[in-house]
Amino acid sequence: MGLIDEIAASLEGYDPKALSADGVGAFLRSLVDRVRPVSQATSLPVSQCFGRVLAEDAVSPIDVPAHDNSAMDGFAFDGSLLSDSPLRLEAVGTAFAGKVWSGTCGPGQCVRIMTGAVMPAGLDTVVPQEFCSLEGEWVTIPAGCVRRTDNRRLMGEDIEKG
């Protein structure tokens, strides 16, 4: 058990789900009296760092994800086309995971897209394939099943560079 857990357990009537404002104050005052600043740093493998405090900020050299990408398999399209009516689009290609699709997608068109694929230029929304009906190269998206920008992960959404 860590020091904070020990202090919390010693508080009268401690209940982490129902701590009063006075209880929070008492807890914080206990920490001030018993917790000391870090005075030295040790380098360890990540696997041995559970329960420790970073001595300095961890700064990412990259964005994660590195580009806007699809959060699922489906069809990528321009979400501004959504309305209260079903939307019928022509599928003009396939974007595969981890790759940039080299085609172009015009008005009234969409791209079949796999999870992790880079979002094609001008497209901002992905509808899951399970929600669509297909007739050859034509995809029908029912009204109300997605909103603009759904199912798209933004560049740097998980970890931002810097």
N, C-alpha and C positions, 0 to 999 in steps of 0.2 A: 504494500500500500504506500502511495506517495504522501508527501507532506501535506498537500492540499486536502487529500482524502482524510488524513488524520485530523486536521483542523476542523473540517466539516463534520466529521463523526463526533467531535467533542462539543459541538454546539447543542444547547438544550433545545429539544423539539425539532431538530433538523429534519426537514423533509424537502428534498430538492425539487419536488413538483409543487410545493405550496409554501415557499419561503416568504415570510413577510418582509416589508421594507426594513424594519428594525433588525430582522435576522440577517438580511444581506449586509447591513451596516456592521453588525457584530462580526460577521465572517470576514469582511474586508479589513476591519481593524485588527483581527487576529493575524491576517496575512502580513500586514505592515510590520508587526512586532516579530514575526518568525521567519520571514523570507529574506534572504540575502541576495544581493546582485551577483551575477556570474563573474568570477574573478580570473578564471583561466579557461582555455579552450583545448579540446582534444580532437584530433582527427580520427574518425571511425568509419568503417563500412556502413552503408545505409541500413543494412540488416541488423546492426547493433545500436541503432539510434532511438528505438522506441522509448518514450518517457523522458527524452532529453530535450534540451532547448538549443536552437541554432545560435551560434555565436555571432553570425553575420547574415545579412539577407542573402537568400538564394535568388539569383537573377537569371531569367531565361534568355538565352541567346537567339531563340526562335519563337515564332507564333505556333501555337497548337490549337486547332489544326492550322496547317500552313496555307490554307486557301479555303474559301467557302466551299462546302461539299454537302452531298446528300446524306441525310441521316437514315435513309432506308431505300429499299428497292421500290421503284415506281416510275413516275413520269414527271420530268421537270418542265415547267412552263412559266410564262409571264403571268404572275398572280393578279395583275391589273385587269385581266380578262374575266375574272370571276364575277358572277352576277347571281340573281335569284333563279336563274334557269340553268339546266344542265349545259355543260361546255363540251363542244365537239372539236377535237384537235387532230391534226395529222402528225403521226410519229415519223420523224425524218432521220433518225439515227439512234445510236446507243452509246452512252457514256459509261465506261468501265471504271471500276474502283482504282484510285490512285493515278488516273490518267486524265489528260486534258482532251476533250472531244474537239476535233478539228473542223467540224462542219459549222454551218450557220443555221439558225432557227428563225424563221420569219413569222409574221403575223398568222395566227391560226394554226401554228405548229407547236410540237412538243418533242422532247427527247426522252427515250427510255433511259433510265439512270439507275445505277447500282449503288448500294451503300458505300460511301467513301469516295465516290467519283467527284471530280471537280465540277462545280456548277457551271454550265455553259454560259457564255456572255449573254446578258439580257434576261436571263431566267432567274427567278427568285423563289419559286415555290415547288414543292414536290408533293404529289398525291400518291399515296400507297397504291401499288398495282391491284391490291385486293378490292379497292373501292371502285375500280374502273370496269367498263365493259369494252371489249375490243371487237372490231369488225375489220379484218385485214390490217391496214395501217392506221385506221381511224380509232381514236380513243375517246370515249364519252365519260366525262367526270360528272357525277351527280351534284346537283346544287347543294350547298351547305356542308359538304363532307370535309373541306379544308378551307383555311383562311390564307390570305396572302402571307408569304414567307414561312408557312408551316414546313416542317421537316427539312429545314436547311440549317446546317451548322456554319456559323460565321468564322472567318479567319481570326485566330487568336481568342476564340470564345472560351476555351478551356484554360489556356495559359497565353498571356500576351507578352510579346517580346519586350524585354527590359523590366 
